[in-house]
């Protein structure tokens, strides 16, 4: 669609900001959101790696063997 912006109802609320939104601080808002998300993911990852326990031996290699304390002795489950 080409042309200019057309009139729109001002009483309509949108969680995304409405029509033609482009906040001036979108870059810093995005950086803050990415930073917060990365911190939460890193905390969850660290907690998970520190508390992971396998109740049965894996039959093959699994990625968490690289960081879980259970596998720090160098033993690789699934290989005989």
N, C-alpha and C positions, 0 to 999 in steps of 0.2 A: 504494500500500500504506500503510495507516495503522497506527498502533501504535508501540510502543517498539522499541528496538534489541534484537535477538535475539543469543544467544550464537554466536560464530563460532570457528573453529579458530585458535588462537594460533600454531601452527607454520607456517601458510601465509604466505609472503613475497610482497609485491606491490611492484613498482617505483613504483606510484602512491601508496603509503602504506597500502593496505589498506582495510578497512571504515570508513566514517564519519570519514575523516581531515579535519581542518581545523587545520593547524598555526597556532600563534599568530603567527608571523612571515611568513605567506604574502604579505602586501603588500610587505614589503621584499625578499623573495626574488624576487617578480615584477618589481619595479623594477630590481633588480640584473641579472636575466636580460635584461630589455628593454634596459637600458643597454649591456650587453656585446654583445648582438646588433646594436644600432644602431652601435656603434663598429666592429664587424667589417664591417658593410655599408658604412659610410662609407669605411673604408679600402679596401675592394675597389672601390668606386665611383670613388674618387680615382685609384687605380692604373690602373683600366680607362680612365678618361677621359684620363689622361696618356699612355697607351701605345697608344691606339686608332689603327689605320691601316687605311685602305680600299684594297684592291688594285684595285678597279674603281669607277668613279663610280656612285653610287646613281641609279636612274632616277626616284626620287621623294624627297620629304622624309622624313627619319628623325629620331626624337627626339634621338639623340645629337649631331645637328648643333648643338644648343643649348649643349653643354658640351665637346665634343671640340676639342682644339687644332687639328686639321686644318681645321676650319671657322671659326676665329676671325677670319679676314680678311673675313668677311661674305659670302663667296661661298656661294650655295646651289646645291648640285648638283641636277641633275634639271630645272632651269629654264634655258631658253635666252634 
